[in-house]
């Protein structure tokens, strides 16, 4: 007896945005580089990738009374730290033909990545399983675990 078949109509198929938009959270760790290599291998050239790094709030140029006196030096340190954290992944992705945007945020990494997800609405978030944090979880790092629990978009955690 033949199996019944159904045909999907065009209106039933959800549209896919082209090009794909990906948020890759990086801290410059080996795990983050592995995540960039995976994106480079599996996503088509032209994929738009936002490289996001979250830096310590101690680098903020503002205090409770306004801009700090060493704000210029702090801005330079922010740019240096952002480049240090994103350069290896950026190089990997640019060689694969992806369109790269680099951003930084200051604060708690999990909270700031979630805020960036809400701001940009990527199709996919990619993170390494563990980063450069002081404590190492047996299964998942705290940032990747938090993203899996709270993100409104798919999250790919690269081991």
Secondary structure, DSSP 8 states (H G I E B T S, - for coil): ---------GGGS----SS-EEEEE--S-HHHHHHHHHHHHHS-TT-EEEEEEEE-GGG-SEETTEE-TTHHHHHHHHHHHHHHHHHHHHHHHHHTT-EEEEEEEES-HHHHHHHHHHHH--SEEEEESS-S-SS--SS--HHHHHHHHH-SSEEEEE-
